[in-house]
């Protein structure tokens, strides 16, 4: 087990991922690094935002493909509510859209889930110290992000609430179920769904589900 540098403050980390074994593995790795304390865990995006608000960790390790509210949407909310908490996105996705969305949401790091343990340690320490960290396989997108290249994707043109409704539709929630979860009226959900279909030029719910899968808003395995 590594020991923290003398006088260095402990880095407080919150882990957000919906897979129990993955969370346990990350927790074990962080404990072995030394000088890092895991303050808690979350299993979906809403819980991650709530736990981060309560605990105000230094670093939030956030999976992308979580139920109810995906990691990128949750990261944006955390950064708005708790600017001192730095978010590292954990993902299997190396595509430009995922990376760019994460950066635009305010993430300070993007680490691939197949990275080596020492890369995770480096990412946590750098981000906690105020720097940014991107896995080498996705760092090429930082240049185009810094230059502001490229137009916004169809997903980015949606509002945060529209993306949230889209994710819940894709996860199989009924209109009433979405209304209950978001604490809005059924009519409001129907309005959001109609706006989604109009903006995306999609005429059926099955098409919305396919779009959400294609954009990585939900994982194929769900």
Secondary structure as a PSIPRED ss2 file (coil, helix, strand):
# PSIPRED VFORMAT (PSIPRED V4.0)

   1 X C   1.000  0.000  0.000
   2 X C   1.000  0.000  0.000
   3 X C   1.000  0.000  0.000
   4 X C   1.000  0.000  0.000
   5 X C   1.000  0.000  0.000
   6 X C   1.000  0.000  0.000
   7 X C   1.000  0.000  0.000
   8 X C   1.000  0.000  0.000
   9 X C   1.000  0.000  0.000
  10 X C   1.000  0.000  0.000
  11 X E   0.000  0.000  1.000
  12 X E   0.000  0.000  1.000
  13 X E   0.000  0.000  1.000
  14 X E   0.000  0.000  1.000
  15 X E   0.000  0.000  1.000
  16 X E   0.000  0.000  1.000
  17 X C   1.000  0.000  0.000
  18 X C   1.000  0.000  0.000
  19 X C   1.000  0.000  0.000
  20 X H   0.000  1.000  0.000
  21 X H   0.000  1.000  0.000
  22 X H   0.000  1.000  0.000
  23 X H   0.000  1.000  0.000
  24 X H   0.000  1.000  0.000
  25 X H   0.000  1.000  0.000
  26 X H   0.000  1.000  0.000
  27 X H   0.000  1.000  0.000
  28 X H   0.000  1.000  0.000
  29 X H   0.000  1.000  0.000
  30 X H   0.000  1.000  0.000
  31 X H   0.000  1.000  0.000
  32 X H   0.000  1.000  0.000
  33 X H   0.000  1.000  0.000
  34 X C   1.000  0.000  0.000
  35 X C   1.000  0.000  0.000
  36 X E   0.000  0.000  1.000
  37 X E   0.000  0.000  1.000
  38 X E   0.000  0.000  1.000
  39 X E   0.000  0.000  1.000
  40 X E   0.000  0.000  1.000
  41 X E   0.000  0.000  1.000
  42 X E   0.000  0.000  1.000
  43 X C   1.000  0.000  0.000
  44 X C   1.000  0.000  0.000
  45 X H   0.000  1.000  0.000
  46 X H   0.000  1.000  0.000
  47 X H   0.000  1.000  0.000
  48 X H   0.000  1.000  0.000
  49 X H   0.000  1.000  0.000
  50 X H   0.000  1.000  0.000
  51 X H   0.000  1.000  0.000
  52 X H   0.000  1.000  0.000
  53 X H   0.000  1.000  0.000
  54 X H   0.000  1.000  0.000
  55 X H   0.000  1.000  0.000
  56 X C   1.000  0.000  0.000
  57 X C   1.000  0.000  0.000
  58 X C   1.000  0.000  0.000
  59 X E   0.000  0.000  1.000
  60 X E   0.000  0.000  1.000
  61 X E   0.000  0.000  1.000
  62 X E   0.000  0.000  1.000
  63 X E   0.000  0.000  1.000
  64 X C   1.000  0.000  0.000
  65 X C   1.000  0.000  0.000
  66 X C   1.000  0.000  0.000
  67 X C   1.000  0.000  0.000
  68 X C   1.000  0.000  0.000
  69 X C   1.000  0.000  0.000
  70 X C   1.000  0.000  0.000
  71 X H   0.000  1.000  0.000
  72 X H   0.000  1.000  0.000
  73 X H   0.000  1.000  0.000
  74 X H   0.000  1.000  0.000
  75 X H   0.000  1.000  0.000
  76 X H   0.000  1.000  0.000
  77 X H   0.000  1.000  0.000
  78 X H   0.000  1.000  0.000
  79 X H   0.000  1.000  0.000
  80 X H   0.000  1.000  0.000
  81 X H   0.000  1.000  0.000
  82 X C   1.000  0.000  0.000
  83 X C   1.000  0.000  0.000
  84 X C   1.000  0.000  0.000
  85 X C   1.000  0.000  0.000
  86 X E   0.000  0.000  1.000
  87 X E   0.000  0.000  1.000
  88 X E   0.000  0.000  1.000
  89 X E   0.000  0.000  1.000
  90 X E   0.000  0.000  1.000
  91 X E   0.000  0.000  1.000
  92 X C   1.000  0.000  0.000
  93 X C   1.000  0.000  0.000
  94 X C   1.000  0.000  0.000
  95 X C   1.000  0.000  0.000
  96 X H   0.000  1.000  0.000
  97 X H   0.000  1.000  0.000
  98 X H   0.000  1.000  0.000
  99 X H   0.000  1.000  0.000
 100 X H   0.000  1.000  0.000
 101 X H   0.000  1.000  0.000
 102 X H   0.000  1.000  0.000
 103 X H   0.000  1.000  0.000
 104 X H   0.000  1.000  0.000
 105 X C   1.000  0.000  0.000
 106 X C   1.000  0.000  0.000
 107 X C   1.000  0.000  0.000
 108 X C   1.000  0.000  0.000
 109 X E   0.000  0.000  1.000
 110 X E   0.000  0.000  1.000
 111 X E   0.000  0.000  1.000
 112 X E   0.000  0.000  1.000
 113 X C   1.000  0.000  0.000
 114 X C   1.000  0.000  0.000
 115 X C   1.000  0.000  0.000
 116 X C   1.000  0.000  0.000
 117 X H   0.000  1.000  0.000
 118 X H   0.000  1.000  0.000
 119 X H   0.000  1.000  0.000
 120 X H   0.000  1.000  0.000
 121 X H   0.000  1.000  0.000
 122 X H   0.000  1.000  0.000
 123 X H   0.000  1.000  0.000
 124 X H   0.000  1.000  0.000
 125 X H   0.000  1.000  0.000
 126 X H   0.000  1.000  0.000
 127 X H   0.000  1.000  0.000
 128 X H   0.000  1.000  0.000
 129 X C   1.000  0.000  0.000
 130 X C   1.000  0.000  0.000
 131 X C   1.000  0.000  0.000
 132 X C   1.000  0.000  0.000
 133 X E   0.000  0.000  1.000
 134 X E   0.000  0.000  1.000
 135 X C   1.000  0.000  0.000
 136 X C   1.000  0.000  0.000
 137 X C   1.000  0.000  0.000
 138 X C   1.000  0.000  0.000
 139 X C   1.000  0.000  0.000
 140 X C   1.000  0.000  0.000
 141 X H   0.000  1.000  0.000
 142 X H   0.000  1.000  0.000
 143 X H   0.000  1.000  0.000
 144 X H   0.000  1.000  0.000
 145 X H   0.000  1.000  0.000
 146 X H   0.000  1.000  0.000
 147 X H   0.000  1.000  0.000
 148 X C   1.000  0.000  0.000
 149 X C   1.000  0.000  0.000
 150 X C   1.000  0.000  0.000
 151 X C   1.000  0.000  0.000
 152 X C   1.000  0.000  0.000
 153 X C   1.000  0.000  0.000
 154 X C   1.000  0.000  0.000
 155 X C   1.000  0.000  0.000
 156 X C   1.000  0.000  0.000
 157 X C   1.000  0.000  0.000
 158 X C   1.000  0.000  0.000
 159 X C   1.000  0.000  0.000
 160 X H   0.000  1.000  0.000
 161 X H   0.000  1.000  0.000
 162 X H   0.000  1.000  0.000
 163 X H   0.000  1.000  0.000
 164 X H   0.000  1.000  0.000
 165 X H   0.000  1.000  0.000
 166 X H   0.000  1.000  0.000
 167 X H   0.000  1.000  0.000
 168 X H   0.000  1.000  0.000
 169 X H   0.000  1.000  0.000
 170 X H   0.000  1.000  0.000
 171 X C   1.000  0.000  0.000
 172 X C   1.000  0.000  0.000
 173 X C   1.000  0.000  0.000
 174 X C   1.000  0.000  0.000
 175 X H   0.000  1.000  0.000
 176 X H   0.000  1.000  0.000
 177 X H   0.000  1.000  0.000
 178 X H   0.000  1.000  0.000
 179 X H   0.000  1.000  0.000
 180 X H   0.000  1.000  0.000
 181 X H   0.000  1.000  0.000
 182 X H   0.000  1.000  0.000
 183 X C   1.000  0.000  0.000
 184 X C   1.000  0.000  0.000
 185 X C   1.000  0.000  0.000
 186 X H   0.000  1.000  0.000
 187 X H   0.000  1.000  0.000
 188 X H   0.000  1.000  0.000
 189 X H   0.000  1.000  0.000
 190 X H   0.000  1.000  0.000
 191 X H   0.000  1.000  0.000
 192 X H   0.000  1.000  0.000
 193 X H   0.000  1.000  0.000
 194 X H   0.000  1.000  0.000
 195 X H   0.000  1.000  0.000
 196 X H   0.000  1.000  0.000
 197 X H   0.000  1.000  0.000
 198 X H   0.000  1.000  0.000
 199 X H   0.000  1.000  0.000
 200 X H   0.000  1.000  0.000
 201 X C   1.000  0.000  0.000
 202 X C   1.000  0.000  0.000
 203 X C   1.000  0.000  0.000
 204 X C   1.000  0.000  0.000
 205 X H   0.000  1.000  0.000
 206 X H   0.000  1.000  0.000
 207 X H   0.000  1.000  0.000
 208 X H   0.000  1.000  0.000
 209 X H   0.000  1.000  0.000
 210 X H   0.000  1.000  0.000
 211 X H   0.000  1.000  0.000
 212 X H   0.000  1.000  0.000
 213 X H   0.000  1.000  0.000
 214 X H   0.000  1.000  0.000
 215 X C   1.000  0.000  0.000
 216 X C   1.000  0.000  0.000
 217 X C   1.000  0.000  0.000
 218 X C   1.000  0.000  0.000
 219 X C   1.000  0.000  0.000
 220 X C   1.000  0.000  0.000
 221 X C   1.000  0.000  0.000
 222 X C   1.000  0.000  0.000
